[in-house]
Amino acid sequence: RLNSLFHTYQYPKSANAVMLGDSMTNFADWRILMEDPTIINFGIPGDTTEGFLTRLDLILEMKPKRVFLMGGINDIRHYTPIPQITENMTTIVTTLRKNNIDVVLQSTVPVAPKYSDSVRINRDVEALNRNLQNLAQSLKIPFVDLRPVLTNKQGYLQNRLTYDGLHLVGGGYLRWSDALKPYALQTNITANK
C-alpha cells in the first residue's frame, strides 16, 4: 500500500537524502530530526529487505545525494536466513553506488529483553551486523553502529528507549539522529578510517 503511494508522490528534485527502512525508519520525521527539509522517508512498517528492493527504482529516479539504509529486523523475525538478508542488503548498496548515490549503512537494532524470542532474534541481529560491517568495510562506505547508543551492556535494546521491546521512543530517535548527523551534513562521505 505505502509502496504504491510512494510512486504517486511528486518528490522534490533536490532531495538531499532518502531514509530507506522499515517501521523504525517510518515512525520518525527525519526532516525535523536531521534539520533537513529535503530528506524523504521511505520507511514502511513491517517491511523486509526484499521490500526495500522494490523501492530502488524510485530512489534511482530521484537521484538523492545519499541513502541512509537500515533494516533486517523483520526478515529476522520471519526467520529469513542471514545470508539472504545480507545478499539483499549487498544488492541495495551496490545498486545505489553504481548510480553515484552515497550510502550510509546502519546497524540493525537489537530488541529489548521483554520482546518475544529476544535471545534468538538478537543472536541473528549480531550475525547480520557483523556481515553489514564487513560489507561496509569492503565497499569503503560508512557503517554507523547504533548499538553503543541504544543498547545495554548485554547487547539488548535499553528498556527505557522502547515502548514495546522493538520500536523506539523519542529519546531513542534523538540518539539515532545524533549518530547520523555527521554524515547528513557532509557533501562527500567516505568510511571512517
Secondary structure, DSSP 4 states (H G I P E B T S, - for coil): -HHHHHTTS---TT--EEEEESHHHHTS-HHHHTT-TT-EEEE-TT--HHHHHTTHHHHHHH--SEEEE---HHHHHTT--HHHHHHHHHHHHHHHHHTT-EEEEEPPPPPPTTSTTHHHHHHHHHHHHHHHHHHHHHHT--EE--HHHHB-TTSSBPGGGBSSSSSB-HHHHHHHHHHHHHHHS-SS-----
